[in-house]
């Protein structure tokens, strides 16, 4: 009789523990990974390529506004923008005071070429970037 009760208790305990492990659906979470925009010529080269091309674009197109240079106006301008779902830059926020320097930073960002937009779950999505521009004359 003791053996029968032991076997029944054993089956019941296995059943309870199996339900606890299987029934914990809170641990099942699906995560989605953003895929960064792709700069022309960066196909199959990874996210670092976009950052390098953006840096090259800024260096190539940077022009200190003549009046600001002449008057030794120095400032840090920070531009926050997104690459939208169509692959174009859209400025969201600008931090800075001098309008000439702000306009120059905006001009450079808006000159970003058409890129392949970022993706999330297989659909185009906006990806945000923040770029600081340090305008220093060195005078």
N, C-alpha and C positions, 0 to 999 in steps of 0.2 A: 504494500500500500504506500509506504514511504517513497519507493522508487517511482510509482505512478505520479504522485504529487510533485516529486522533483522534476520529472519529465514535463509535466504540464506547466510548472513554473518556469522552466527553461524556455519552452516555446513562447510563452507570454512575454518574457523579458526580451527575447529576440525580436518579436513583433513590435514591441514598444520602441526599442532603439532604432529599428529600421525606419519607422514612421517619423521619428524625430529628425534623422539625417535627411531623408528624402523630402520631408515636408517643409524644410527651411528655404523657401523661395526668396527670402529677402537678400540672400547672398548672390542671387543671379542678377547681374546688372550689365546692361549693354552700354558700351561707350563708343563714341564716334570720334574719329580723328580728322582734324582739319588738314587739308592739303593746301599748301601755300600757292599763291599765284606763280605763273611761269613767265619769266621775261623772255622775249624773243631770243633764240639761240641757247636757252638754258634747258631745253627739253632733255629729259633723262640725266640731268646733272645735279639734282637735289636742291634743297632750300638755300644753301649757302650761295649758290649762283645768283639767285635773285638779289640777295643782299649786296654781293659784289658788284653786280650791274647797276644797282641803285646808287651805290657809292661812286662808281665811275661816272654815272650820269650827272651827279651833283658836281663832282670835280670838273668835269668837262664844260658844264654850262654855267658855272658860278661866275658872276660878274659883280664886283662891289659897285654899288651905285656911285656915280662920280661926285654928286653933291655930298653924300654921306662920307665919302673918302676925304674930300676936300675939307669938310668941317670936323673930321676926326670923330664921327659918330660910330660908337661901338656898342654892340648889344647882342644878346643871345635871343634868337627867335626860334620858337618850337612850333612845328607844324604837326598836327595830328590829322591823318587822312586815311581813307579806305580805298582799296581797289574794289570797285563795285562788281556786281554780278555780270556786267558786260565787259569787265577788264579795264575800266578806265578809272583814273584817280579822281576822288571827290574829297575836297578839304572839309574837315569837320570842325576843327578848332585851331586857333592861332594864338600863341602867347608872345607878346612883345609890344613895344610902344611906338617905335619909329616906323611910320608908314612906308617910307622908301625901302627899308630893309624887309619889312613884311611883304611888300609887293614882289621883291626879288626872290624871296624864299617861295612864295606862291607860284611865281613864274616857273621856277625850276621844277616844282612838284607837278604842276599841270603839264609840263613838257614830257612827262613819263610816257613812253610809247604804249600803244595798245598791247596788253598782255593777256595771257590766258587766265581767266579768273580763278580764285581759290575755290575749293570744293569741300563740301561737307555732306556725307551720306550720299555721294554721287550727284549732288546738285550744286550749281554755282552758289557761292556765298560771299559776303563781304569780309575782307580780312583787313584789320586795322594796323597801321604803322604810325610811329611817332619818330620824327626826325628833328634833331636840334641843328640849327645853323649858328655858328659862332662868327659874328662879324667883328673882326679885329684889324685895325689898321697897322699896328706895330709901331706907331709913331710915338 
